[in-house]
Amino acid sequence: MPGAQDSRARVARRIATAAAYGGGGLGLLGVGVVGLLLTESKLAIQAIGALETVPPRADGVYGEDFADVAAAPQPPLVLAVLGDSTGAGLGVARARETPGALLAAGLASVAERPVRLVNVARSGGRSADLSGQLEQALPYHPDVAVIMIGANDVTRHSPAQLAVRQLGEAVAALRANGCHVIVGTCPDLGTIKPVRPPLRWVARRLSRQLAAAQTIAVVEAGGRTVSLGSLLGPEFAARPEMFAADRYHPSAQGYATAAMAVLPSVCAALGLWPEEERPSAPLPGDAVLPVAVAAAAAAGRAGTEVAAVEAEGAGHRWALLRRRLRVGLPGSGPVGGLHPEPPPDAPGAPGNTSASSHAAAGDA
């Protein structure tokens, strides 16, 4: 719907501009509506419940066999994962099922080089927490970082312009340290089954607006985004096994779907994606658009990448909207058929039960 897309683009640009230059919060909802939403939120949290686990730790080196067979062994690429429980992998029992492990194993396979995974994402994380996570990740000198953030900014009512500014600052800091950045933008919370109307409609509107504003900030800071959009929506609706027990966080199959959407962009950022997948002319469905328009379009299309391009003769930033990999249900298994094993000494490796048990209700 062009009208809705244009409106989303305007709101996203307004939020991103407020994030960059300062400004008050966006008063989108009346007092009566807010009261209704608070009641609906409590009912949704009760329906969702809490996962009495913590995400398994999968930090370590993946693809070490590549070092043994390489003619000129190279040090491992360093992949950092930041963000909330979607980045941490809350909802799965095995380290190898977390998105970080799937991405590290997939990247090692494409690069034919070991990859060190450093995952500092935490359950309940908001954009405000990214500065602290950066302090943990930067000493490892990451080559590429994946950030999954936004859901808790919506559910905890963080001011949109503040959350966007905090994300943009994190991306800029990583880029200043020579790190490529891919951000999985805020998922469409209106697709979560326990969330009922009218909260569902408002959650969809707010999460898509935030995703679009995030895209503008990330692209203008030198990163690229992948829309997670409705990854928890239509594709999952007919497959309950795609959700964890709380019907809110993804299961192992769900995280595999998200990793399938993000991995091509991780590889492309490092110049590793096969040339035939990176043609000089855009693929059908790809488009070069003003960054706000591209951001609005991507917010409604799961699996869409947005990256900056310089349009000839233009005085401002444009972006390439691209579907590198069409999102669908995983068929034969995780990304590319990979079943990554975590390093044996990883805290979350099979047989290691040292992790404590705690999760906050409704945290993403």
N, C-alpha and C positions, 0 to 999 in steps of 0.2 A: 504494500500500500504506500505509494509515493507520498501522500499527505502525511501519514503517520511517521514515515521515515524522515521527511523534511522537518517535522516538529521535533523528533528525537535528536536530529542533528543540531537544531538551534539550542535545545536545552543542554545537550552535551557540550557544545561550544561555550555556553554561558557558565556551566559548572567548571569547565577546564580553565576559562579565563579568570574566574574568581579564584581558582586554585593557584594560578600563576601570579596574579596581581593583588590578591586579597579581596575580601568581600564577605558580606553576611551570608547566613544560610539561606537556602531556597525554601520559602514557606509554601509548600505545595498542597498541604492538607489542612482542613478546618479542624477546630477543636473537637467537634462532635465526631468527626471521622476518626481522629486520633484515638478517642476513647473507645470507639468500636473496635479499632484495630488492636489496641492493647488487650482487650478481652479475647479477640480471636487469636492473638499471638499466644496467650496463655493456654488456650484450648489446643492449639497446634503443638506446642511444646509438650503438653501432656500426652497427646496422641503419638508424638514422635518418640518420647522417652529418651533414655540415655544408654550409651554403650559403656558397659563396665569394663573397658579395656583401654590400653594405650596403644598407639601405633607401633608396630615392630620396627626396630632400628635396623637399617640395611646399609649403613655407611661402610665403605671399604672400596677395594679395587675390583672392577669387573673386567673380564676379557684378558686376564693375565696370560692366557695361552698365546695371544697375539705377540707378546713381547718375546716369547720363546722362539717363534718362527720368523720374526722380522729380520731382514738382512741388516738393518741398522736400527736397533731398538730405540724407541723414543720414550720419554717420560709420559706417564699417564696424563690424558686430558682431565681437567678437573671440572666436574659438573656440580654446581650448588643448587639446592632446592630450598626456596623460602616460601613463607605464606602460612596458611591455616591447615586444618586437618585434611583438606583435600590433597595438599602437597605432602603432608606427613603420612597419609595412608590409613587414617582411622577407619576401621570397619573390616580389616583383613587380619588374618592370624599369622601369616607367614611373611617374612621380610621380602621374599622374592615377588610377592604380589603387590607391593607398594608401587606407586607411580615412579618414585625415584629409582627403584631397582629396575623397573621395566625400561625407563628412559636410559639409564646407564648401560644396561645390557644391549639395548638397541643401538645406542650411539657407538659402543665399542664394536659391534658387528659391522656397522656402516663404515666407521673410520679404520677398522682393522688395527685397532690400537687400544691399549688398556685405558679405562676410564675410572677415575676416583670419584666416588659419590660422597658429597658432604651435604647432609640434609639437616637444616636448622628450622624447618617449618614446625609449627606447634598448633595443637588443637585450640580453638578459640581465638586464633590469631586475627588481628585486625591490621589495617594499614599502619596504624600508630606503632605497631610492634616491629615493623620492618627495619627501623634503625638499629634496634638491638640485635636482630638477626643478622644484619650486615656486619656488625662488630664480630660476630662469631664466624661468618663465612669468609670475609676478606683476607684474613691471615693465610688462608689456603690458596690465594691467588687463582680464583676460578677462571676458567676459559669461557664458560657459558653458564648462565644462571636461568632457572625456570622459577617464576613466581606465580603462585595460585592464591589469589586474595580477593576479597570483596563481599562474600556472603555474610560474614559477621559484621561488616560495616553497615549492611542493610538491617540485619536483625537486631543489632545493638544501637541503631539510630545514630550512627556517626554522621556528622555533617558531611555531605557529599563532597563539597569543595575541599574540605580538610583532608579527607581520605585520598582524594585524587592528588592533592599536593604532596602528601606523604609518599604515595607510590611513585610519583614523578621524581621526587628527590632520591628515592632508593635506586631507581633506574639510572639517573644521572650519576650517582656515586659509583655504581658498578661500571658504567661506561667509561668514567674517568680513570678507572683502574684496568682498562683494556678488556673488560668482560662483555661478551655478547649477552643480550637479555631477551628472553621470551616470556611474556606474561599471559597466563590463562585468565581471561577476564571473568568478572563476576557471573556466576551461573544464573539462569532464569529461575528464581525461587518460586515463581508462579506455577512451575511444573511439578513441585513436590506434592505427592498425593495427600498427606494429612492436612495440607494447607487448603482451607475452604474459601469460597467467595464470601464476603468481598475482599478478604485479606489476600486471596490469590491474585486478584486483578491488580491490587495496589503493589503487591510484592513483585509481580511481573513488570509493572511500569517502572518502579524504583530500581530494580536490579538491572533492567536493560538500559535505563538512563545512566546508571553508574558505569556499566560496561562500556558504553559509548564514550563517556567522559574519560574513563581510564585509558581507552585506546588513543584518544587525542594526546593525553599527557605522555604516554609511553612512546608513541611514535615521534613526538616532538623532542623527547629526551634521547632519542637514538636507538630505542628498542623496537621490538615488533610484538604484536599480540596475536593470540589465537582465541577465537570466541568459543567458550565452553557452553554458552547459550543454553539450549534445551537438551543438552546431553543426558540430563536426568528426566527427560520428558517423553516424547512420543516413542522413541526407540526402546525406552525402558518400560513403558506402560504395560506391554504385553509379556514382559519377562520379569517377574518378581525377583528372580535370582540375581538381577542386576543391582539390587539394593542390599545393604547390610540389614541386620535385624531391626534397626530403628526405622527403616523405610525412608531414611533421609540421606545417609552417607552411602556412597557406592560400595558394592561388593568387589571381589577380585575381578569379576568380569566387567564391572562398571569402570574400575580404574584402568583396565586394559583398553577400553574404548577411549577414555580421555588421553591415555598415553599414545594411542594410535593417531589422535588428532594433533598432538603437540610435537611428536618426534620428528616429522618432516621439517618443521620450522627450526627445530634445534640444529638439525643437520645442515639445513640451508644457511643458517646464520654463520656456521663454521666453514661454509664453502664445500661441504661434503656430499650434498645431494647430487645424484647423477645428472649429467648435463642434459639428458633428454627430458628430465623432469623440470628443467629450468630454461625453457625456450626464450629466445629474445623477444618473440611476440607473445602477448598474453594468451593463455588458454581460453577456450570458450567459457564464459561466465566470469572471467577475470576482467578487471577494469582499473584504470587510473582515474582517481577521483579526488576532489578536495578532501583533506583528511577528516573533517567533521562529517561529511557525507559518507565516506568509506566507513567511519566508525559506527554511524547509525545503521548502515546496511549490515555490517558484521554482527552487531548486537542481536539481530534476529536470525542469524544463520550460523548454527553451530559448526565448528570446524573451519571457520574462515580465518585466514591470516591477513593482517594488515601490516604493511611495512612501508617506510618512507621511500619516496622517489622524488627526484628533482625534475619537474616538468619544464621543458625548454621554454624560455621566455616568460615563465611565471615568477612572480615575486614572492610567493609564499609556498609553504609545504604542501605537497600532494602525496597521495598514498596509493599503493598497489593493493587492490583487494583480490585475494587469490584463494582458491580451494585446492590446496596441495594434496589433500587426501580426503576423499568423501567419507564422512563419518557414518559408520554403520555398526551393526552388532558384530562382535568378534566371532569368527567362525571356528577355526581350528585351535584357537588358543590366544595367548597374549601377543603383543606386538610382533609382527613378522614371524609368528610361530615360535618366538623365543620363550623359553621358560627359565629365566635367570636364577641362578643359585647365588645367595648372598655369600660373602666371604665367611669362612667358618668361624672367625672370631668376632663377627658382627654381633652386637648385643641382641638383635632380634632374630638371629639365625636359629634354625630348628634345634631344639634341645637346650637353648639358652632361655631361662625363665626368670632372669633377674629384674625385669621391668615391673614397676608397681602398677596398680590398677586404679585409674581415675579418669573420668571424662565428664565435662559439664553438659547438662541437657541443652540441646539446641545449638551447641558450638559446632562450627564447620571447620 
